[in-house]
Amino acid sequence: MSAAPTPPGPTSSEPGVAVVIGVGPGLGMSIAHRFGREGYAVALVSRSDTRHADYVASLAAAGIEAGAYVADVRDSEQLGSVLDTVAERYGHIDVVYYGPGALDLDARPKSITEADSADVREAMSWMYPAVDVVNRVLPGMVERGGGALVFAGGLSAVVPMPTLGALAVSSAALRNYALTLNAALADRKIYVGNLVIGGLIERGDIHGYVTAHPERFGNLADRTLDPDEIADAAWELAARRDRAEETFSVLG
């Protein structure tokens, strides 16, 4: 049996390049470290540069080449410009991880029974940029003959969670998009995978916010997920390509 294909990546003369969109202190940085350990140069993208210096320093301390860029995923021109800049700097983009987080941690979604079309459109504003990202990087991957994209979404994509309202609609759309892309691109050596996540991710911003407000959210200390384990799964998905999805859940 032949070995499993791996994403185009590090060689003695040319490092692979992984772009982490929506980087934060939890899963995003775990993804960056995981692919960086495999020899990839890492481009970090988030909507603020407040923590970029710390992120880059953390990766540099681990011997990982990294750069950081500012882009709000909902600004297609800004995000596209950043992706073009990364591609121009390295000559190619081999892996993209797409996992932007919530903008307003205080916002509480309406139940699905109360959500209207405007709520769905707002929720989908986090899904549409995934399509823009693919349209921007896919031609280069096709030209190079390989690549990988990994998306991260919520458990409501596969389990009915009425309290998440319109967010469940966008999660399901993102998951379907990823799985359908994977089916369409399999014979072109381009892999697309999906991470289904149900629970608080340790070290992440949402985890920090929730645990700081036990009066609102209760004690969720035993219902968390290790971002390093999820990042390991993201690498395995992209490297082995033997399945299109991995689920992590502590929500039953």
C-alpha positions as CSV (number, residue, x, y, z in Angstrom):
1,M,0.0,0.0,0.0
2,S,1.4,3.4,-0.9
3,A,2.0,6.0,1.8
4,A,-0.7,8.6,2.5
5,P,-0.2,11.9,0.6
6,T,0.9,14.9,2.5
7,P,0.3,18.6,1.8
8,P,3.0,20.2,-0.4
9,G,5.4,21.5,2.2
10,P,8.9,21.7,3.5
11,T,11.8,20.7,1.3
12,S,15.5,21.5,1.8
13,S,15.2,24.6,-0.3
14,E,11.6,25.7,0.0
15,P,9.5,25.7,3.2
16,G,5.8,25.0,3.1
17,V,3.6,27.9,4.0
18,A,0.5,27.6,6.3
19,V,-1.9,30.5,6.8
20,V,-3.9,30.6,10.0
21,I,-6.9,32.8,9.6
22,G,-8.6,33.9,12.9
23,V,-5.5,33.3,15.1
24,G,-6.1,33.6,18.8
25,P,-4.3,32.3,21.9
26,G,-6.2,29.0,21.9
27,L,-6.7,26.9,18.8
28,G,-5.2,29.3,16.3
29,M,-1.8,29.3,18.0
30,S,-2.0,25.6,18.5
31,I,-2.5,25.2,14.8
32,A,0.4,27.5,14.1
33,H,2.7,25.6,16.4
34,R,1.6,22.2,15.0
35,F,2.2,23.0,11.4
36,G,5.4,25.0,12.3
37,R,6.8,21.9,13.9
38,E,6.4,20.1,10.6
39,G,8.6,22.7,9.0
40,Y,6.0,25.1,7.7
41,A,6.5,28.9,7.7
42,V,3.3,30.3,9.3
43,A,1.4,33.4,8.4
44,L,-1.0,34.6,11.2
45,V,-4.1,36.6,10.4
46,S,-6.4,38.3,12.8
47,R,-8.5,41.5,12.9
48,S,-6.2,43.2,15.4
49,D,-2.4,43.3,15.8
50,T,-2.6,43.7,19.6
51,R,-1.1,40.3,20.3
52,H,0.8,39.7,17.2
53,A,4.2,40.4,18.7
54,D,3.7,37.9,21.4
55,Y,2.4,35.3,18.9
56,V,5.4,35.7,16.6
57,A,7.8,35.6,19.6
58,S,6.2,32.4,20.8
59,L,6.7,30.8,17.4
60,A,10.2,32.1,17.0
61,A,11.2,30.6,20.4
62,A,10.1,27.3,19.0
63,G,12.2,27.8,15.9
64,I,9.3,28.5,13.6
65,E,9.4,31.2,11.0
66,A,6.3,33.4,11.3
67,G,4.7,36.6,10.2
68,A,1.5,38.4,11.3
69,Y,-1.0,40.3,9.3
70,V,-4.2,42.3,10.1
71,A,-7.4,41.5,8.3
72,D,-11.1,41.3,9.2
73,V,-12.5,38.3,7.4
74,R,-15.6,40.2,6.6
75,D,-13.6,42.7,4.6
76,S,-13.0,40.7,1.4
77,E,-10.6,43.3,-0.1
78,Q,-8.5,43.5,3.0
79,L,-8.4,39.7,3.5
80,G,-7.6,39.1,-0.2
81,S,-4.8,41.7,0.0
82,V,-3.2,39.9,2.9
83,L,-3.4,36.5,1.2
84,D,-1.8,38.0,-1.9
85,T,0.9,39.5,0.2
86,V,1.7,36.1,1.8
87,A,1.7,34.4,-1.6
88,E,4.0,37.0,-3.0
89,R,6.4,36.8,0.0
90,Y,6.8,33.0,-0.2
91,G,5.7,32.3,-3.8
92,H,2.9,30.0,-2.7
93,I,0.4,29.1,0.0
94,D,0.2,25.4,0.8
95,V,-2.2,25.2,3.7
96,V,-5.0,27.4,5.0
97,Y,-6.7,27.0,8.3
98,Y,-10.0,29.0,8.6
99,G,-11.3,29.5,12.1
100,P,-12.3,33.1,12.9
101,G,-14.0,33.6,16.3
102,A,-16.9,35.7,17.6
103,L,-16.5,39.4,17.3
104,D,-18.8,40.4,20.3
105,L,-18.4,38.0,23.2
106,D,-21.3,39.7,25.0
107,A,-23.8,39.1,22.1
108,R,-26.3,36.3,22.8
109,P,-27.9,34.7,19.8
110,K,-31.7,34.5,19.4
111,S,-33.2,31.0,19.6
112,I,-33.9,29.4,16.2
113,T,-37.6,30.0,16.8
114,E,-36.9,33.8,17.0
115,A,-34.2,34.2,14.3
116,D,-35.3,36.0,11.2
117,S,-33.6,36.3,7.8
118,A,-31.6,39.3,9.0
119,D,-30.1,37.2,11.8
120,V,-29.2,34.5,9.3
121,R,-27.6,36.9,7.0
122,E,-25.5,38.3,9.9
123,A,-24.5,34.8,10.9
124,M,-23.6,33.9,7.4
125,S,-21.2,36.9,7.2
126,W,-18.7,34.6,9.0
127,M,-19.2,31.8,6.4
128,Y,-19.1,33.8,3.1
129,P,-15.4,34.8,3.7
130,A,-14.5,31.1,3.6
131,V,-15.6,31.1,0.0
132,D,-13.6,34.2,-0.7
133,V,-10.5,32.6,0.8
134,V,-10.9,29.4,-1.3
135,N,-11.4,31.5,-4.5
136,R,-8.2,33.4,-3.7
137,V,-5.9,30.5,-2.9
138,L,-7.3,27.6,-4.9
139,P,-5.9,28.6,-8.3
140,G,-2.4,28.6,-6.9
141,M,-2.9,25.2,-5.3
142,V,-4.3,23.8,-8.5
143,E,-1.3,25.2,-10.4
144,R,1.2,23.7,-7.9
145,G,-0.6,20.4,-7.9
146,G,-1.6,20.2,-4.3
147,G,-2.7,21.9,-1.1
148,A,-4.9,21.6,1.9
149,L,-7.6,23.7,3.5
150,V,-9.0,23.0,7.0
151,F,-12.1,24.7,8.4
152,A,-13.4,24.8,12.0
153,G,-17.0,25.1,12.9
154,G,-19.4,24.4,15.7
155,L,-21.2,21.2,16.9
156,S,-24.5,22.8,15.9
157,A,-23.6,21.9,12.3
158,V,-24.4,18.3,13.1
159,V,-26.5,18.3,16.3
160,P,-29.6,20.4,16.7
161,M,-28.9,23.2,19.1
162,P,-31.9,25.6,19.0
163,T,-30.4,28.1,21.4
164,L,-27.7,29.0,18.9
165,G,-30.2,30.1,16.4
166,A,-28.8,31.5,13.2
167,L,-25.3,30.4,14.1
168,A,-26.4,26.8,13.6
169,V,-27.4,27.7,10.1
170,S,-24.0,29.2,9.2
171,S,-22.1,26.3,11.0
172,A,-24.0,23.8,8.9
173,A,-23.3,25.8,5.7
174,L,-19.6,25.9,6.4
175,R,-19.4,22.2,7.1
176,N,-21.3,21.3,3.9
177,Y,-19.1,23.7,1.9
178,A,-16.0,22.0,3.2
179,L,-17.1,18.5,2.7
180,T,-18.4,19.2,-0.8
181,L,-15.2,20.9,-1.8
182,N,-13.2,17.9,-0.6
183,A,-15.3,15.7,-2.8
184,A,-14.9,18.0,-5.8
185,L,-11.1,18.4,-5.4
186,A,-10.0,14.9,-4.3
187,D,-8.8,13.9,-7.7
188,R,-6.7,17.1,-8.0
189,K,-4.6,16.3,-4.9
190,I,-6.2,19.1,-2.9
191,Y,-7.6,18.2,0.5
192,V,-10.4,20.0,2.3
193,G,-11.2,19.0,5.9
194,N,-13.6,20.1,8.6
195,L,-13.3,20.2,12.4
196,V,-16.5,20.0,14.3
197,I,-16.0,21.5,17.8
198,G,-18.4,21.3,20.7
199,G,-17.1,22.9,23.9
200,L,-14.9,25.6,25.2
201,I,-11.3,25.5,23.8
202,E,-8.8,26.0,26.6
203,R,-6.7,29.2,26.4
204,G,-9.1,30.7,23.9
205,D,-10.8,34.1,24.2
206,I,-14.3,32.6,24.6
207,H,-13.0,30.2,27.2
208,G,-11.5,33.1,29.1
209,Y,-14.7,35.1,28.9
210,V,-16.9,32.3,30.0
211,T,-14.8,31.2,32.9
212,A,-14.6,34.8,34.1
213,H,-18.4,35.1,34.3
214,P,-19.5,32.0,36.3
215,E,-22.6,33.9,37.3
216,R,-23.8,33.8,33.7
217,F,-22.4,30.5,32.5
218,G,-21.9,28.3,35.5
219,N,-18.9,26.1,36.1
220,L,-17.7,24.7,32.8
221,A,-14.2,23.7,34.0
222,D,-14.8,20.0,33.1
223,R,-16.3,20.8,29.7
224,T,-13.3,22.1,27.9
225,L,-11.2,20.9,24.9
226,D,-7.4,20.9,24.6
227,P,-6.4,23.0,21.5
228,D,-3.2,21.0,21.1
229,E,-5.2,17.8,20.6
230,I,-7.4,19.5,18.0
231,A,-4.4,20.9,16.2
232,D,-2.9,17.4,16.1
233,A,-6.1,16.3,14.4
234,A,-6.0,19.1,11.9
235,W,-2.5,18.0,10.9
236,E,-3.5,14.4,10.7
237,L,-6.4,15.3,8.5
238,A,-4.3,17.3,6.1
239,A,-1.4,14.8,6.1
240,R,-3.3,11.5,5.9
241,R,-6.4,12.6,3.9
242,D,-8.2,9.4,4.9
243,R,-11.3,11.2,6.2
244,A,-12.8,14.6,5.7
245,E,-13.9,15.4,9.2
246,E,-13.0,15.1,12.9
247,T,-15.4,15.8,15.8
248,F,-14.4,17.0,19.3
249,S,-17.2,17.4,21.8
250,V,-17.7,17.5,25.5
251,L,-21.4,18.5,25.1
252,G,-22.8,15.0,25.0
